[in-house]
Amino acid sequence: MISRKIMITNPSGLHLRPAGVLSTLAMKYKSDIRILYGEKNVVVKSVLNVMAAGIKTGSEVTLTCDGADEKEAMDGISKAIEDGLGEK
């Protein structure tokens, strides 16, 4: 398992559209991918779980990936989040 701290930079936080982009991307990987946000441990492959977490812009989260393609998953998802999930 690997993890990395990431800042949420898109202007509106992880509302429906960016949560959908994130979940769709995560489904391309075999690894278990989660976001740790405060006390919440969010399964990234579920749009509803990501939205329910209420992650706001400027929040620091920890992204964890565990599985056969964890390195690729971490790199791809980290870059997408850092690039604003299509909202910048």
Stockholm file with secondary structure:
# STOCKHOLM 1.0

chainA/1-88         MISRKIMITNPSGLHLRPAGVLSTLAMKYKSDIRILYGEKNVVVKSVLNVMAAGIKTGSEVTLTCDGADEKEAMDGISKAIEDGLGEK
#=GR chainA/1-88 SS CEEEEEECCSTTCSCHHHHHHHHHHHTTSSSEEEEEETTEEEETTCHHHHHHTTCCTTCEEEEEEESTTHHHHHHHHHHHHHTTTTTC
#=GC SS_cons        CEEEEEECCSTTCSCHHHHHHHHHHHTTSSSEEEEEETTEEEETTCHHHHHHTTCCTTCEEEEEEESTTHHHHHHHHHHHHHTTTTTC
//
